[in-house]
Amino acid sequence: MTHPHHILVRGGTLIDPASGLQAAGDVAIAGEAIITVGRAPQGFVPDETIDARGCLVMPGLVDLCARLGEPGGEAAGLLDSELAAAAAGGVTRVICPPDTDPTLDEPSLVEMLRWRARRIKRSRVYPLGALTVGLKGERLAEMASLVKASCIGLSQADTPVADTQLLYRALQYASTFGYKVWLRPLDAHLGRGVAASGAYAQRMGLSGVPAMAETIALHTLFALVRATGCSVHLSKLSTAAGVTLLRQAKDEGLPITADVSIHNLLLIDLDIGWFDARMRLDPPLRQEADRTALLQGLADGTIDALCSDHSPVGSDDKILPFAEATPGATGLELLLPAVLAYARQGRMGLPQALAVATSRAAAAARLTPPQLQPGAAAELIVVDPEARWYATPEQLRSSIKHTPLATLELSGRVRTTIIDGRIIFRDPVSNAGHDRSNTPSHGAQTTPPGTATHPDPAG
């Protein structure tokens, strides 16, 4: 009988956000589980040793919003590339919204997506089922069947439900059975612009999305939550006024969680520059006051988590005039440097900062958090926090190469990703855990146009 595969992750700085651990040491893995944290047990003979000197060793990231392509048709190739990108970005758990093509509104489509993801054997995929058929907001989907097919919640993705009576019924039903509903706070009629309302959009002649497109939706949602008791997750909050309302709702005791996208946390409307379509996002980039409020809300726990908002958009849909370009960007490989940038900007300890994409994100999704603890599943990443790189097409494994962070020098690169004791990603640039040879030699910009009004998010 063969013994389980033994891996020793040696000499790193161990970070466990769930417990607050931050200490130098080793992690010993046997089979699918961690057996010791701190020092390898006596007589432990590793089959493989990972040199983590100069690196962080931490649980894998949990991404609350990442689209992975279609459950049917040509999805297999796209799903493969996006899960490879997730592994390279240290994202071991991916929550997938239902706005695929076809929509995840039938159990068979959910099961197909999960089957394909299991066959690829990379990051774990957790689908959200559609709240309404086709996300059209006209008829409720078969919620019970979707949850039985292993959806962790029901969602409208970025499509608001204009019919408040239907939304009320949906939350009543979900509350009765204990389902969590994931909603983007957006008024169906006010949210049709292409840039955040304000001086910049007005000067550039771009149709605006006012802050009240978010706050009106929040007032409605909070009233419905009070009436139904339904647990709701708010996706991609973007305004200072929205953060204030969320803080009041949480103080009131409403069962609400929320996330913010990496783009709204790191960039503002001025970064659009001269109609840069890479900055065409949904929600749109807002003003510096909004970004500051989002940072504060994430730091004080009002906002639970940071998500990548990974949205594959093809080149043909991006190389268009700004107002006609499809909103979206690659993000799975950028969540880690965004979290590290947040840690620097918030001037906080690493365990507290990294929680927004690990333990706090898992809790918002009702998942057991990945942890560095003896007996826990071996789901961890080795990170070089000082590695400097640029999100150029050559550096990204995602099939989608467009990102508004492309002109920033990013800090932080995953060297190894492990799930259930299997190494699913190893950085080919670095055999040793602390190789920093990936810094490009060309003189790329370190800030995009128009960022002089706020600190360099990656520096």
C-alpha positions as CSV (number, residue, x, y, z in Angstrom):
1,M,0.0,0.0,0.0
2,T,1.5,3.4,-1.1
3,H,1.5,6.3,1.4
4,P,-0.3,9.5,0.4
5,H,1.7,12.1,-1.5
6,H,3.7,14.3,0.9
7,I,4.5,17.9,0.2
8,L,6.5,20.3,2.4
9,V,6.0,24.0,1.8
10,R,9.2,25.3,3.5
11,G,10.3,28.6,5.0
12,G,7.5,31.0,4.1
13,T,5.5,33.6,6.0
14,L,2.3,31.8,7.0
15,I,-0.8,33.9,6.9
16,D,-4.2,32.6,7.9
17,P,-6.9,35.4,7.8
18,A,-9.5,33.3,9.6
19,S,-7.4,32.8,12.7
20,G,-5.2,35.9,12.4
21,L,-2.0,33.8,12.1
22,Q,1.1,35.5,10.8
23,A,4.3,33.7,11.5
24,A,7.3,32.1,9.8
25,G,7.2,28.4,9.3
26,D,6.5,25.3,7.2
27,V,3.3,23.6,6.1
28,A,3.3,19.8,5.8
29,I,0.7,18.1,3.5
30,A,-0.2,14.5,3.3
31,G,-2.6,13.4,0.7
32,E,-5.5,16.0,0.5
33,A,-5.0,17.5,4.0
34,I,-2.7,19.8,5.9
35,I,-1.1,17.8,8.8
36,T,1.0,20.5,10.5
37,V,1.4,24.2,10.4
38,G,4.6,25.8,11.7
39,R,7.0,22.8,11.7
40,A,7.0,19.5,9.9
41,P,6.3,16.5,12.2
42,Q,9.2,14.3,13.2
43,G,10.0,11.7,10.6
44,F,8.0,13.5,7.8
45,V,9.7,12.7,4.5
46,P,8.3,14.9,1.7
47,D,8.0,13.6,-1.9
48,E,8.2,17.2,-3.0
49,T,9.5,20.4,-1.3
50,I,8.4,23.9,-2.3
51,D,10.8,26.6,-1.4
52,A,8.7,29.4,0.0
53,R,11.5,31.7,1.4
54,G,10.6,35.3,0.8
55,C,7.0,34.4,0.0
56,L,3.6,34.4,1.7
57,V,1.9,31.0,2.3
58,M,-1.8,31.5,2.6
59,P,-5.2,30.0,1.9
60,G,-6.5,30.2,-1.7
61,L,-8.6,33.2,-2.8
62,V,-12.4,33.1,-3.0
63,D,-13.7,35.2,-5.9
64,L,-17.4,36.2,-5.6
65,C,-17.9,37.2,-9.2
66,A,-16.2,35.6,-12.1
67,R,-17.8,34.6,-15.4
68,L,-16.4,31.4,-17.0
69,G,-18.0,31.3,-20.4
70,E,-20.9,29.3,-21.6
71,P,-22.2,26.0,-20.2
72,G,-22.9,24.7,-23.7
73,G,-21.5,25.1,-27.2
74,E,-17.8,26.0,-27.3
75,A,-17.6,26.5,-23.6
76,A,-15.1,23.7,-22.8
77,G,-12.2,25.6,-24.3
78,L,-13.1,28.9,-22.6
79,L,-13.8,27.2,-19.3
80,D,-10.4,25.5,-19.5
81,S,-8.6,28.8,-20.1
82,E,-10.4,30.7,-17.4
83,L,-9.9,28.1,-14.8
84,A,-6.2,28.0,-15.7
85,A,-6.3,31.8,-15.2
86,A,-7.9,31.3,-11.8
87,A,-5.2,28.8,-10.7
88,A,-2.5,31.2,-11.9
89,G,-4.1,34.0,-9.9
90,G,-4.4,31.9,-6.8
91,V,-8.2,31.8,-6.9
92,T,-9.1,28.3,-5.7
93,R,-12.9,29.0,-5.5
94,V,-14.9,30.7,-8.2
95,I,-18.5,31.9,-7.8
96,C,-20.0,32.0,-11.2
97,P,-23.0,34.3,-12.0
98,P,-25.9,32.8,-14.1
99,D,-25.6,35.2,-17.0
100,T,-24.0,32.6,-19.3
101,D,-25.4,31.7,-22.7
102,P,-27.7,29.9,-22.2
103,T,-28.6,31.2,-18.8
104,L,-28.1,29.0,-15.8
105,D,-31.9,28.7,-15.2
106,E,-32.2,24.9,-15.6
107,P,-30.6,22.2,-13.4
108,S,-29.1,20.4,-16.4
109,L,-27.1,23.4,-17.4
110,V,-25.8,23.8,-13.9
111,E,-24.8,20.1,-13.8
112,M,-23.1,20.4,-17.1
113,L,-21.0,23.4,-15.9
114,R,-20.0,21.6,-12.7
115,W,-19.2,18.3,-14.6
116,R,-16.9,20.2,-17.0
117,A,-15.2,22.0,-14.2
118,R,-14.6,18.8,-12.3
119,R,-13.1,17.2,-15.4
120,I,-10.6,20.1,-15.8
121,K,-9.4,19.5,-12.2
122,R,-8.4,23.0,-11.4
123,S,-10.2,25.6,-9.2
124,R,-13.5,24.8,-7.6
125,V,-16.6,26.3,-9.3
126,Y,-19.7,27.3,-7.4
127,P,-22.6,28.3,-9.7
128,L,-25.4,30.8,-8.9
129,G,-28.7,29.9,-10.4
130,A,-30.9,32.4,-12.2
131,L,-33.6,34.0,-10.0
132,T,-35.9,34.5,-13.0
133,V,-36.2,32.5,-16.2
134,G,-33.7,33.8,-18.7
135,L,-32.9,36.6,-16.3
136,K,-35.8,38.5,-17.9
137,G,-37.5,39.4,-14.6
138,E,-40.9,38.0,-15.8
139,R,-41.2,34.5,-14.2
140,L,-39.4,33.0,-11.2
141,A,-37.0,30.2,-12.1
142,E,-37.3,26.8,-10.4
143,M,-35.2,27.8,-7.4
144,A,-35.5,24.5,-5.5
145,S,-34.3,22.5,-8.5
146,L,-31.4,24.8,-9.0
147,V,-30.3,24.6,-5.4
148,K,-30.7,20.8,-5.6
149,A,-28.3,20.9,-8.6
150,S,-25.8,22.5,-6.2
151,C,-26.2,26.2,-6.8
152,I,-25.1,28.1,-3.7
153,G,-27.6,30.9,-4.3
154,L,-29.9,32.6,-6.8
155,S,-28.9,35.7,-8.7
156,Q,-30.0,38.1,-11.4
157,A,-26.3,38.9,-12.2
158,D,-26.2,42.5,-13.5
159,T,-29.9,42.5,-14.7
160,P,-32.2,44.3,-12.3
161,V,-35.8,43.1,-11.7
162,A,-38.0,46.0,-12.7
163,D,-41.2,44.3,-11.3
164,T,-41.0,44.9,-7.5
165,Q,-43.9,42.6,-6.9
166,L,-42.1,39.7,-8.6
167,L,-38.9,40.5,-6.6
168,Y,-40.9,40.6,-3.4
169,R,-42.3,37.1,-4.2
170,A,-38.8,35.8,-5.0
171,L,-37.4,37.0,-1.7
172,Q,-40.4,35.5,0.2
173,Y,-39.9,32.1,-1.5
174,A,-36.1,32.2,-1.0
175,S,-36.5,33.2,2.7
176,T,-39.0,30.4,3.3
177,F,-36.4,27.8,2.2
178,G,-33.3,29.6,3.5
179,Y,-31.8,30.4,0.1
180,K,-29.5,33.4,-0.3
181,V,-30.2,35.8,-3.1
182,W,-27.4,37.7,-4.9
183,L,-28.5,41.0,-6.4
184,R,-26.8,44.0,-8.1
185,P,-28.3,47.2,-6.6
186,L,-29.3,49.0,-9.8
187,D,-32.5,50.8,-10.9
188,A,-33.7,49.3,-14.1
189,H,-34.4,52.7,-15.7
190,L,-31.7,55.0,-14.2
191,G,-28.8,52.6,-14.9
192,R,-28.6,52.8,-18.7
193,G,-25.7,55.2,-19.1
194,V,-22.1,54.3,-19.9
195,A,-20.1,56.4,-17.4
196,A,-20.7,57.7,-13.9
197,S,-22.7,61.0,-13.8
198,G,-20.4,63.9,-13.0
199,A,-18.1,66.6,-14.5
200,Y,-16.0,64.1,-16.4
201,A,-18.9,62.4,-18.2
202,Q,-20.5,65.7,-18.9
203,R,-17.3,67.1,-20.4
204,M,-16.7,64.1,-22.5
205,G,-20.4,63.9,-23.7
206,L,-20.9,60.4,-22.2
207,S,-24.4,59.4,-20.9
208,G,-24.3,59.2,-17.1
209,V,-25.4,56.7,-14.5
210,P,-26.3,58.7,-11.4
211,A,-25.5,57.5,-7.9
212,M,-29.2,57.3,-7.2
213,A,-29.4,54.4,-9.7
214,E,-27.7,52.4,-6.9
215,T,-29.3,54.1,-3.9
216,I,-32.9,53.9,-5.1
217,A,-32.4,50.2,-5.7
218,L,-30.8,49.8,-2.2
219,H,-33.8,51.5,-0.5
220,T,-36.2,49.1,-2.3
221,L,-34.1,46.0,-1.5
222,F,-33.7,46.9,2.2
223,A,-37.5,47.4,2.5
224,L,-38.1,44.0,0.9
225,V,-35.5,42.4,3.2
226,R,-37.3,43.9,6.2
227,A,-40.6,42.4,5.0
228,T,-39.3,39.0,4.1
229,G,-36.2,38.3,6.3
230,C,-34.4,37.0,3.2
231,S,-30.6,36.9,3.2
232,V,-29.3,39.0,0.4
233,H,-25.8,39.6,-1.0
234,L,-25.2,42.9,-2.8
235,S,-22.9,42.6,-5.8
236,K,-20.5,45.3,-6.8
237,L,-21.4,48.3,-4.7
238,S,-19.9,51.5,-6.3
239,T,-21.0,54.7,-4.6
240,A,-20.3,56.5,-1.3
241,A,-24.0,57.0,-0.7
242,G,-24.5,53.2,-1.2
243,V,-21.8,52.5,1.4
244,T,-23.6,54.8,3.9
245,L,-27.0,53.0,3.3
246,L,-25.4,49.6,3.6
247,R,-23.8,50.6,6.9
248,Q,-27.2,51.7,8.3
249,A,-28.8,48.5,7.1
250,K,-26.2,46.4,8.8
251,D,-26.5,48.5,12.0
252,E,-30.2,47.7,11.9
253,G,-29.4,44.0,11.8
254,L,-30.6,43.2,8.3
255,P,-29.1,39.9,6.9
256,I,-27.0,41.7,4.2
257,T,-23.6,41.0,2.8
258,A,-21.8,42.9,0.0
259,D,-18.8,43.1,-2.3
260,V,-16.9,45.6,-4.4
261,S,-15.1,45.0,-7.6
262,I,-11.3,45.5,-7.9
263,H,-11.9,48.2,-10.5
264,N,-14.1,50.5,-8.4
265,L,-11.7,50.1,-5.5
266,L,-8.6,51.1,-7.5
267,L,-9.7,53.4,-10.3
268,I,-11.9,56.5,-10.9
269,D,-13.7,58.1,-13.8
270,L,-10.7,60.2,-14.7
271,D,-8.8,57.0,-15.6
272,I,-11.0,56.7,-18.7
273,G,-8.8,59.3,-20.2
274,W,-9.4,59.8,-23.9
275,F,-12.3,57.3,-24.2
276,D,-10.2,54.3,-23.3
277,A,-12.6,51.3,-23.9
278,R,-10.7,49.2,-21.4
279,M,-12.3,51.4,-18.8
280,R,-15.8,50.6,-20.0
281,L,-17.1,48.7,-17.0
282,D,-20.3,47.9,-15.2
283,P,-20.7,49.4,-12.7
284,P,-18.9,52.4,-14.2
285,L,-15.8,54.0,-12.6
286,R,-16.9,56.7,-10.2
287,Q,-15.3,59.7,-8.5
288,E,-12.5,59.7,-6.0
289,A,-14.9,60.4,-3.1
290,D,-16.7,57.1,-4.0
291,R,-13.4,55.2,-4.2
292,T,-12.4,56.5,-0.8
293,A,-15.7,55.5,0.8
294,L,-15.5,52.0,-0.8
295,L,-12.0,51.6,0.7
296,Q,-13.2,52.7,4.1
297,G,-16.3,50.4,3.9
298,L,-14.1,47.4,3.1
299,A,-11.7,48.3,5.9
300,D,-14.4,48.6,8.6
301,G,-16.3,45.6,7.5
302,T,-19.3,47.3,6.0
303,I,-18.4,45.7,2.7
304,D,-17.5,42.1,3.2
305,A,-15.4,41.2,0.2
306,L,-13.4,42.2,-2.8
307,C,-14.2,40.5,-6.2
308,S,-12.5,40.4,-9.5
309,D,-15.7,40.9,-11.6
310,H,-14.0,38.8,-14.3
311,S,-16.1,39.3,-17.4
312,P,-14.8,37.8,-20.7
313,V,-15.3,40.3,-23.5
314,G,-13.9,39.6,-27.0
315,S,-11.7,42.0,-28.9
316,D,-14.3,42.8,-31.4
317,D,-16.6,44.0,-28.6
318,K,-13.9,46.2,-27.1
319,I,-12.3,47.8,-30.1
320,L,-15.2,50.1,-30.5
321,P,-16.0,53.7,-29.5
322,F,-16.3,53.9,-25.7
323,A,-20.1,54.2,-25.6
324,E,-20.5,51.2,-27.9
325,A,-17.9,48.9,-26.4
326,T,-19.2,46.0,-24.3
327,P,-18.5,46.5,-20.5
328,G,-16.2,44.0,-18.9
329,A,-12.6,43.0,-18.3
330,T,-10.4,40.1,-17.3
331,G,-9.8,39.9,-13.5
332,L,-9.1,36.5,-12.2
333,E,-5.3,37.0,-12.3
334,L,-5.6,40.5,-10.9
335,L,-7.5,39.8,-7.6
336,L,-4.3,39.1,-5.7
337,P,-2.4,42.2,-6.6
338,A,-5.5,44.2,-6.0
339,V,-5.8,42.8,-2.5
340,L,-2.2,43.5,-1.8
341,A,-2.7,47.1,-3.1
342,Y,-5.7,47.4,-0.7
343,A,-3.5,46.2,2.2
344,R,-0.9,48.9,1.4
345,Q,-3.5,51.7,1.0
346,G,-5.4,50.7,4.1
347,R,-2.1,50.4,6.1
348,M,-3.4,47.3,7.8
349,G,-2.0,43.9,8.7
350,L,-1.9,41.2,6.1
351,P,-4.3,38.8,7.8
352,Q,-7.0,41.5,8.1
353,A,-6.5,42.7,4.5
354,L,-6.3,39.2,2.9
355,A,-9.6,38.2,4.6
356,V,-11.6,40.3,2.1
357,A,-10.7,37.6,-0.6
358,T,-10.5,34.6,1.7
359,S,-12.4,34.1,5.0
360,R,-14.8,37.1,4.7
361,A,-15.6,36.3,1.1
362,A,-16.2,32.6,1.9
363,A,-18.5,33.6,4.8
364,A,-20.5,35.9,2.4
365,A,-21.0,32.9,0.1
366,R,-21.9,30.6,3.0
367,L,-18.8,28.5,2.3
368,T,-16.4,27.0,4.9
369,P,-13.3,29.2,4.6
370,P,-10.0,27.8,3.3
371,Q,-7.6,27.8,6.3
372,L,-4.0,27.0,7.2
373,Q,-4.9,24.6,10.0
374,P,-4.0,21.0,10.8
375,G,-6.7,18.7,9.4
376,A,-8.0,21.3,6.9
377,A,-8.0,20.6,3.2
378,A,-4.7,21.5,1.6
379,E,-6.0,24.5,-0.4
380,L,-3.3,27.1,-0.4
381,I,-1.1,29.4,-2.5
382,V,2.5,30.5,-2.3
383,V,2.8,34.2,-3.2
384,D,5.8,36.4,-3.9
385,P,4.4,39.8,-2.7
386,E,7.3,41.8,-4.1
387,A,7.2,40.4,-7.7
388,R,6.6,43.3,-10.1
389,W,4.7,42.7,-13.3
390,Y,2.4,44.1,-15.9
391,A,-0.9,42.6,-17.1
392,T,0.2,42.4,-20.7
393,P,-1.5,39.8,-23.0
394,E,1.7,37.7,-22.8
395,Q,1.5,37.6,-19.0
396,L,-2.2,36.6,-18.8
397,R,-3.5,33.0,-19.1
398,S,-7.1,34.1,-19.5
399,S,-8.3,34.0,-23.1
400,I,-9.5,37.5,-22.5
401,K,-6.7,40.0,-22.4
402,H,-8.5,43.4,-21.8
403,T,-8.0,45.0,-18.4
404,P,-8.1,48.6,-17.2
405,L,-5.2,47.7,-14.9
406,A,-2.9,47.0,-17.9
407,T,-0.8,50.2,-17.6
408,L,-0.2,49.7,-13.8
409,E,2.9,48.1,-12.4
410,L,1.4,45.4,-10.2
411,S,2.9,43.9,-7.1
412,G,2.3,40.2,-6.1
413,R,2.5,37.0,-8.1
414,V,1.4,33.5,-7.4
415,R,4.3,31.0,-7.5
416,T,2.3,27.8,-6.6
417,T,-1.4,26.9,-6.2
418,I,-2.4,23.7,-4.3
419,I,-5.9,22.2,-4.1
420,D,-6.6,19.0,-2.1
421,G,-2.9,18.3,-2.0
422,R,-2.5,18.6,-5.8
423,I,-0.3,21.2,-7.4
424,I,-2.6,22.8,-10.0
425,F,-0.3,25.7,-10.9
426,R,3.4,26.2,-10.7
427,D,5.0,29.5,-12.1
428,P,7.2,28.4,-14.9
429,V,9.4,31.5,-14.4
430,S,10.4,30.5,-10.9
431,N,11.8,27.2,-9.7
432,A,12.6,28.8,-6.4
433,G,9.7,30.4,-4.5
434,H,11.4,33.8,-4.4
435,D,12.6,34.4,-7.9
436,R,11.8,38.0,-9.0
437,S,13.0,37.8,-12.5
438,N,9.6,38.5,-14.0
439,T,9.9,42.3,-13.9
440,P,9.7,43.7,-17.5
441,S,12.6,45.7,-18.7
442,H,10.6,48.1,-20.9
443,G,9.6,51.5,-19.7
444,A,5.9,50.9,-19.2
445,Q,3.7,53.5,-17.6
446,T,3.2,53.1,-13.9
447,T,-0.1,55.0,-13.8
448,P,-2.8,55.3,-16.5
449,P,-4.0,58.7,-17.8
450,G,-5.8,60.8,-15.3
451,T,-4.7,59.1,-12.0
452,A,-2.9,62.1,-10.5
453,T,-5.9,62.7,-8.2
454,H,-5.4,59.5,-6.2
455,P,-2.5,57.3,-4.9
456,D,-1.0,54.8,-7.3
457,P,-3.2,51.7,-6.5
458,A,-0.5,49.2,-7.2
459,G,2.5,51.0,-5.6
